[in-house]
């Protein structure tokens, strides 16, 4: 028994022998889409026009995305983690957020309980 696969243009829903999976790249990312020859031609024209703008533009980095060594990272030593601090605080009825920064007072109390957790200064 034979099966027939019918590709449908992702852009306009048309069917035809010319509808095939096409790949294209934009800013070092590759995408695929099923397009007819006409829609593929339109896509290539748009990408060619966009290339001029991208070539002359400057990339804007999202704020806060850079991973800098945070103050919290340097507060623990010898394999102790923020997860350890949160678990200890919860077990000792000390309020601490489930995510985000941990107050320095909580770190101080943790270091008092586990002196080897304090990094050398």
Secondary structure as UniProt FT lines:
FT   TURN            10..12
FT   TURN            17..18
FT   STRAND          20..26
FT   TURN            27..28
FT   STRAND          29..35
FT   HELIX           37..56
FT   TURN            63..64
FT   TURN            71..72
FT   HELIX           73..75
FT   TURN            78..79
FT   HELIX           82..91
FT   TURN            92..93
FT   HELIX           104..113
FT   HELIX           115..117
//
